[in-house]
């Protein structure tokens, strides 16, 4: 009898999952919805630091075909203030997409004519 009830409950849970997927339009076991909220770090008293870097390489080097983009990445990393992630706080750092968006915004704020519209390193052959 216990086995029969357990199997019936298992079937009911499976039916509920199918209904839930249809209502939500996504699988809650595989995906999670998140709100696009900017984290508030003011109360944490975070100590921001600048990166100490060398001058960008000029001339012939590994990324010479993308020289302007290479220099933009270099200046972006140098100009921003960075905070080390603290293990005892709820704030966990930055995602790659957030970093990319910050970089793109940084690039678009440069004066016109300093960055190419389509760098040659993004073109496919």
QUIHU-V630771 format. One record per backbone hydrogen bond with DSSP energy under -0.5 kcal/mol. NH is the residue of the N-H (numbers start at 0). CO is the residue of the C=O. E is the energy in kcal/mol with one decimal. If there is no record, write none. Layout:
BEGIN
nh=(NH,NH)
co=(CO,CO)
e=(E,E)
END
This chain:
BEGIN
nh=(4,5,6,7,8,9,10,11,12,13,14,15,16,17,18,19,20,21,22,23,24,25,27,29,30,36,40,43,44,47,48,50,52,60,63,65,66,69,70,71,72,73,74,75,76,77,78,79,81,83,88,98,99,100,101,102,103,104,105,106,107,108,109,113,121,122)
co=(0,1,2,3,4,5,6,7,8,9,10,11,12,13,14,15,16,17,18,19,20,20,25,26,26,34,38,40,41,45,81,79,50,58,60,62,63,65,66,67,68,69,70,71,72,73,74,75,48,46,85,94,95,96,97,98,99,100,101,102,103,104,106,110,118,119)
e=(-2.3,-2.5,-2.5,-2.1,-2.6,-2.2,-2.2,-2.2,-2.4,-2.0,-2.2,-2.4,-2.1,-1.9,-2.2,-2.6,-2.5,-1.9,-2.4,-2.8,-1.9,-0.5,-0.8,-1.6,-2.5,-1.9,-0.7,-1.5,-0.9,-0.8,-3.6,-0.5,-0.7,-0.6,-1.7,-1.6,-1.3,-3.2,-2.5,-2.2,-2.6,-2.1,-2.7,-2.5,-2.4,-1.8,-2.8,-1.5,-3.7,-0.5,-1.3,-2.2,-2.5,-2.4,-2.3,-2.2,-2.8,-2.5,-2.5,-2.5,-2.2,-1.2,-1.1,-1.5,-1.9,-0.8)
END
